[in-house]
Amino acid sequence: STVRSPDLSAQGLANIAWAFATCQLPAPKLFGAIEREAVADLRRFEPLGLTMLLWSFATARARAPELFAAAQGPVLAGLATAPPKELCSQLWAFARAAEGGSARAEAAGCVALVRALEQETAVRDVLPTFAGSDMARLLHCVTTAPLAAEAEAEDGVASALALVSRTAALLNAEPKRLWRMSPFELSTTLAAASRAAATAELTARATRASPHAGTTEHASPGRPSEVLRQTSALFANAAPVVHAQLQLSSFAEQALLATVSAFGAESARADRADRHGLAAATGSGAG
């Protein structure tokens, strides 16, 4: 199969991939041809077109290791100027494409993107520009991405936890952002916070059990105690929002189940932390 045409632009390639992915039309030979054509000269793609292309391959579950390996450089180079929605779409595409043990190039790109994004938020105040939907999507991606598949897993997980901690800190400082979230966005955010808290708890236990563990943690957003403190406060701040939305019967079944599950997991985690002396968060946890 070939998609070569003197009149077919880079955006045209992205549009074709997007159309087939959106319509859920299986076309492995077509996606393979598009990958070869795109990788031959990836510089032709504008940032939005490249994002569309990556999203399309990830959505269609079309393996494209060469494409994702080649796209890692341009995506990282454009990190500082990419709009929030574009950032989230890129991260989602790498995370989705990395699912499965054989997706090494995609997993490496996912780890690199999470680490770079965490560093970007550390030096530039970008998170306040994110809408509620962007924050929810970011948190979902960094807490479900298969970061442990790479040798740099420890750094990748620490970066993911730091991103969650910074985002939760912003939401805790400005609770009105929680009130502006839709039930789906809120449930996605809380589910991600619950996953991050569970990971932070395991990290804290492993650190304590290690014979090389130090007596103090380095001060950083990704340290387990800070993650637990911010996620616990997030659940406390989200409780009245959830209660108000329940009064309005605005929760769809899936969002409601996810929210209840997140609060249940946080409550169980807080109980375990109290029993084992790992309670690093302030407040009483989930209500």
Secondary structure, DSSP 8 states (H G I E B T S, - for coil): -----TT--HHHHHHHHHHHHHTT---HHHHHHHHHHHHHTGGGS-HHHHHHHHHHHHHTT---HHHHHHHHHHHHHTTTT--HHHHHHHHHHHHHHT-STT-HHHHHHHHHHHHHHHHHHHHS--GGG--HHHHHHHHHHHHHS-GGGSTTHHHHHHHHHHHHHHHHHHHHH-THHHHTS-HHHHHHHHHHHHHHHHHHHHHHHHHHH-TT--SS---STTSHHHHHHHHHHHHHHHHHHHHHHHHTT---HHHHHHHHHHHHHHHHHHHHHHHHT---SSS----
